[in-house]
Amino acid sequence: MAIQVGRMVAGLTIIATASRSETRDWCLNLGADAVIDHSGDMAAEVTVRDLPAPDLILLAADPDTHFPILAAMLAPQGRICCIVPFDTPPDVNLLMQKSAALTWEFMFTRAMFVTPDRARQGIILNRLASLIDAGRLTPAAPEILGPINAANLRAAHSRIEGKRTIGKLVLAGFPPTTINQGAS
């Protein structure tokens, strides 16, 4: 949904990343203006395609690998917003000469720390819900793998670890039980 929100709500030009043709097409269908291959030399591709240096970058996967590359690509005074944790501390000195920033976004910060603006989270979610209800935003169609059980959970983890999913994977419901519900 980040592509759609960035384009529609914030009016940004969106350069998405994808490494396969089906994920590239998915990004374009969601509204990306351009898609570059994150398995290759992203900085070179941006230059060759004459794309602008990004002012804002959403780092949503594999930050340990991508942060140094994205820091080099970032426009002066730009921002990288990360929504996933690093395994090792990033070298934020890479941002110094550009007076750029690394910021974090965590959906539950306001509620967890009871910030003065905590009601804003509800406002944001209500706005997104209104855009979805109006048909202006399309949530990623999830792939439902079946009920919650060990086999489906292993399958979901395997797919996620393989980094070859599109959208969300969902385990829905529980398998029927053989417990006698009427016994006391």
Secondary structure as a PSIPRED ss2 file (coil, helix, strand):
# PSIPRED VFORMAT (PSIPRED V4.0)

   1 M C   1.000  0.000  0.000
   2 A H   0.000  1.000  0.000
   3 I H   0.000  1.000  0.000
   4 Q H   0.000  1.000  0.000
   5 V H   0.000  1.000  0.000
   6 G H   0.000  1.000  0.000
   7 R H   0.000  1.000  0.000
   8 M H   0.000  1.000  0.000
   9 V H   0.000  1.000  0.000
  10 A C   1.000  0.000  0.000
  11 G C   1.000  0.000  0.000
  12 L C   1.000  0.000  0.000
  13 T C   1.000  0.000  0.000
  14 I C   1.000  0.000  0.000
  15 I E   0.000  0.000  1.000
  16 A E   0.000  0.000  1.000
  17 T E   0.000  0.000  1.000
  18 A C   1.000  0.000  0.000
  19 S C   1.000  0.000  0.000
  20 R C   1.000  0.000  0.000
  21 S H   0.000  1.000  0.000
  22 E H   0.000  1.000  0.000
  23 T H   0.000  1.000  0.000
  24 R H   0.000  1.000  0.000
  25 D H   0.000  1.000  0.000
  26 W H   0.000  1.000  0.000
  27 C H   0.000  1.000  0.000
  28 L H   0.000  1.000  0.000
  29 N H   0.000  1.000  0.000
  30 L H   0.000  1.000  0.000
  31 G C   1.000  0.000  0.000
  32 A C   1.000  0.000  0.000
  33 D C   1.000  0.000  0.000
  34 A E   0.000  0.000  1.000
  35 V E   0.000  0.000  1.000
  36 I E   0.000  0.000  1.000
  37 D C   1.000  0.000  0.000
  38 H C   1.000  0.000  0.000
  39 S C   1.000  0.000  0.000
  40 G C   1.000  0.000  0.000
  41 D C   1.000  0.000  0.000
  42 M H   0.000  1.000  0.000
  43 A H   0.000  1.000  0.000
  44 A H   0.000  1.000  0.000
  45 E H   0.000  1.000  0.000
  46 V H   0.000  1.000  0.000
  47 T H   0.000  1.000  0.000
  48 V H   0.000  1.000  0.000
  49 R C   1.000  0.000  0.000
  50 D C   1.000  0.000  0.000
  51 L C   1.000  0.000  0.000
  52 P C   1.000  0.000  0.000
  53 A C   1.000  0.000  0.000
  54 P C   1.000  0.000  0.000
  55 D C   1.000  0.000  0.000
  56 L E   0.000  0.000  1.000
  57 I E   0.000  0.000  1.000
  58 L E   0.000  0.000  1.000
  59 L E   0.000  0.000  1.000
  60 A C   1.000  0.000  0.000
  61 A C   1.000  0.000  0.000
  62 D C   1.000  0.000  0.000
  63 P H   0.000  1.000  0.000
  64 D H   0.000  1.000  0.000
  65 T H   0.000  1.000  0.000
  66 H H   0.000  1.000  0.000
  67 F H   0.000  1.000  0.000
  68 P H   0.000  1.000  0.000
  69 I H   0.000  1.000  0.000
  70 L H   0.000  1.000  0.000
  71 A H   0.000  1.000  0.000
  72 A H   0.000  1.000  0.000
  73 M H   0.000  1.000  0.000
  74 L C   1.000  0.000  0.000
  75 A C   1.000  0.000  0.000
  76 P C   1.000  0.000  0.000
  77 Q C   1.000  0.000  0.000
  78 G C   1.000  0.000  0.000
  79 R E   0.000  0.000  1.000
  80 I E   0.000  0.000  1.000
  81 C E   0.000  0.000  1.000
  82 C E   0.000  0.000  1.000
  83 I C   1.000  0.000  0.000
  84 V C   1.000  0.000  0.000
  85 P C   1.000  0.000  0.000
  86 F C   1.000  0.000  0.000
  87 D C   1.000  0.000  0.000
  88 T C   1.000  0.000  0.000
  89 P C   1.000  0.000  0.000
  90 P C   1.000  0.000  0.000
  91 D C   1.000  0.000  0.000
  92 V H   0.000  1.000  0.000
  93 N H   0.000  1.000  0.000
  94 L H   0.000  1.000  0.000
  95 L H   0.000  1.000  0.000
  96 M H   0.000  1.000  0.000
  97 Q H   0.000  1.000  0.000
  98 K H   0.000  1.000  0.000
  99 S C   1.000  0.000  0.000
 100 A C   1.000  0.000  0.000
 101 A E   0.000  0.000  1.000
 102 L E   0.000  0.000  1.000
 103 T E   0.000  0.000  1.000
 104 W E   0.000  0.000  1.000
 105 E C   1.000  0.000  0.000
 106 F C   1.000  0.000  0.000
 107 M C   1.000  0.000  0.000
 108 F C   1.000  0.000  0.000
 109 T H   0.000  1.000  0.000
 110 R H   0.000  1.000  0.000
 111 A H   0.000  1.000  0.000
 112 M H   0.000  1.000  0.000
 113 F H   0.000  1.000  0.000
 114 V C   1.000  0.000  0.000
 115 T C   1.000  0.000  0.000
 116 P C   1.000  0.000  0.000
 117 D C   1.000  0.000  0.000
 118 R C   1.000  0.000  0.000
 119 A H   0.000  1.000  0.000
 120 R H   0.000  1.000  0.000
 121 Q H   0.000  1.000  0.000
 122 G H   0.000  1.000  0.000
 123 I H   0.000  1.000  0.000
 124 I H   0.000  1.000  0.000
 125 L H   0.000  1.000  0.000
 126 N H   0.000  1.000  0.000
 127 R H   0.000  1.000  0.000
 128 L H   0.000  1.000  0.000
 129 A H   0.000  1.000  0.000
 130 S H   0.000  1.000  0.000
 131 L H   0.000  1.000  0.000
 132 I H   0.000  1.000  0.000
 133 D H   0.000  1.000  0.000
 134 A C   1.000  0.000  0.000
 135 G C   1.000  0.000  0.000
 136 R C   1.000  0.000  0.000
 137 L C   1.000  0.000  0.000
 138 T C   1.000  0.000  0.000
 139 P C   1.000  0.000  0.000
 140 A C   1.000  0.000  0.000
 141 A C   1.000  0.000  0.000
 142 P C   1.000  0.000  0.000
 143 E E   0.000  0.000  1.000
 144 I E   0.000  0.000  1.000
 145 L E   0.000  0.000  1.000
 146 G E   0.000  0.000  1.000
 147 P C   1.000  0.000  0.000
 148 I C   1.000  0.000  0.000
 149 N C   1.000  0.000  0.000
 150 A H   0.000  1.000  0.000
 151 A H   0.000  1.000  0.000
 152 N H   0.000  1.000  0.000
 153 L H   0.000  1.000  0.000
 154 R H   0.000  1.000  0.000
 155 A H   0.000  1.000  0.000
 156 A H   0.000  1.000  0.000
 157 H H   0.000  1.000  0.000
 158 S H   0.000  1.000  0.000
 159 R H   0.000  1.000  0.000
 160 I H   0.000  1.000  0.000
 161 E H   0.000  1.000  0.000
 162 G C   1.000  0.000  0.000
 163 K C   1.000  0.000  0.000
 164 R C   1.000  0.000  0.000
 165 T C   1.000  0.000  0.000
 166 I C   1.000  0.000  0.000
 167 G C   1.000  0.000  0.000
 168 K C   1.000  0.000  0.000
 169 L E   0.000  0.000  1.000
 170 V E   0.000  0.000  1.000
 171 L E   0.000  0.000  1.000
 172 A C   1.000  0.000  0.000
 173 G C   1.000  0.000  0.000
 174 F C   1.000  0.000  0.000
 175 P C   1.000  0.000  0.000
 176 P C   1.000  0.000  0.000
 177 T C   1.000  0.000  0.000
 178 T C   1.000  0.000  0.000
 179 I C   1.000  0.000  0.000
 180 N C   1.000  0.000  0.000
 181 Q C   1.000  0.000  0.000
 182 G C   1.000  0.000  0.000
 183 A C   1.000  0.000  0.000
 184 S C   1.000  0.000  0.000
